[in-house]
Amino acid sequence: MSPGLLGVVFIATIDLALLATLLRRPDLMGVAGGRVLAFLTILVLPIAAFYTGLGQHVEQSKRTEFCVSCHVMEPYGQSLLIDRPDYLPAQHFQNGRVDKDFACFVCHTNYTMFGDIQAKMTGVKHVWVNYLGTIPDELTLYQPYQNRECLYCHGEARFFVESDLHRDMRPELDANEISCLECHAPVHDVDRLDALDMWDPGESLQR
């Protein structure tokens, strides 16, 4: 059990014990200490449990296993194992260029002041559509992929800054006038998964 979940269980247990005490001894409400206890039991501890649990779920929702747990996202998870060096997400995932446990979050969170919050709100929308809406036949990004997300990691990397081509294109890349994906593609290509070889991490470790 994770520390966050343990925290929720601990707070909830304390709260239930205090609530049981107040129900058995309603006369406690007649003294100041009893009213303080009721305030903690009815308001403070439930709010603390809620925010502790919320923090736990927010952290969990950043994990790759969470992102690909929805049926519609399974092919995107599979595409991380495409066994070809020209497939961008696959090679980032397989070669440790992103943390495997947070691969989706690393590349699909806007690196702006409120990027994390924005990503969470978008995630809530996806959950709503998954259970109460209509899932489109073809998934698309809400807006074209921004170079900012690539340059956040690669913009100051040696291989990037020492490349004459990158250096010449940098103003256009920064302004999104040219997309990084014009040269560095394909990306997930989920429609062709059946025709592509897949990397087996377990088999590689056994060699």
Helices and strands as residue ranges (DSSP letters): H 3-24, G 26-30, H 32-39, I 40-44, H 45-60, H 64-67, G 71-73, H 74-78, G 79-81, H 88-94, G 100-102, H 103-108, H 115-132, H 147-154, H 158-161, H 164-174, G 180-182, G 190-195, H 201-206
